[in-house]
């Protein structure tokens, strides 16, 4: 008579049955789910994943003592799995064994410092202990684990909402603690605000995100990543702004007499990965009327816009063969967005001179959003993520041109110019390949 027992199930089969059991439970077929779990528990009674699932079922049925025994066996069998320690902590909390609960949470976080459940558990533990400040810090770490735009797991939504509420309350308290001392320091130094300090503290307190320079082509190290430069640093913009009425008149004349000169600003070949620009590629919804394009002067356009050309020529623009300067009227159609993107190199900065700005237009660089004011220029680093929008029913028009980054020395500018020209020649690149 053959009395040989069946071979134990392999790992893949155990996990597959457990997943099927969970799916049955999620579909409301609890009896079928329990039968599958009982069957695999009979075949693999010491498997940590099986013990863990049995423990979860016991917790759901209000039996934390039995759940604890199962989770303890699971962590003994597999002490390297953070979720098992987090579940053990849950059973210890239900049993009122708080010191042991914290030990289990810390073991989970030693294995995976960004384990969402364990971070939420640590925040709740500290909150229950009356330590709201450190609870908020733990909750901040938990919230940071959630990628933007990703829906949190259903099992964590309530805990995450509680975490967010405590973090928000704590940040208000922290701001209140900072206000008077910082105001005293500002008064001592005779300053109402310090832009960089304010940005630093906003990032520290989660009021804004940190954005860095991420050029698509050439990155120059050790240049400050400044979203919007201080206008006072560019006195050469004064005559350009002073001529804004004449520049606007030249633009309006172009819109009447030379609309054929407008071309899609985004004009990539079909073989190029388009990513976020797919909708705007070869579209006149974002069009350009170039005076200079990748160093090439457009003589006919310059002849139509003599004032614009004259004042731009006086600016400290980059002059690199087949690459710079570039200057153009930028027309953004009604109800059109330019998606978030970055420029090619931080060795240059980008200037906007607003001309025709209907309501509902805006511009974001990094964490800073501004509205254009006709005739008032600004300078920004276009290698920091930026986007623009026109939510009105009429087109928006500005002048865009590039200039050298003011933090480059004359020697650095000359070296970058030479290196770029050699690079372009070496690879035989077309004029618009690095725009």
Secondary structure, DSSP 4 states (H G I P E B T S, - for coil): ---PPPPPPPHHHHHHHHHHHHHHHHTT-HHHHHHHHHHHHHH-TT-HHHHHHHHHHHHHTT-HHHHHHHHHHHHHH-TT-HHHHHHHHHHHHHTT-HHHHHHHHHHHHHH-TT-HHHHHHHHHHHHHTT-HHHHHHHHHHHHHTS-TTPPPPGGGHHHHHHHHHHHHHHHHHHHHHHHHHHHHHHHHHT-S--HHHHHHHHHHTTSS-------SSB--TT----SB--GGG-GGGHHHHHTHHHHHHHHHHHHHH-GGG-EES----TTS--GGGTTTTT-TTEEEEEEEETTEE-HHHHHH-HHHHHHHHTS----BTTTB--EEEEEE-TTEEEEEE--SBTTEEEEEEEEE--TTEEEEETTEEE--BTTBEEEE-TTS-EEEEE-SSS-EEEEEEEEE-TTS-HHHHHHHHHHHHHHHHHHT--TTTT-
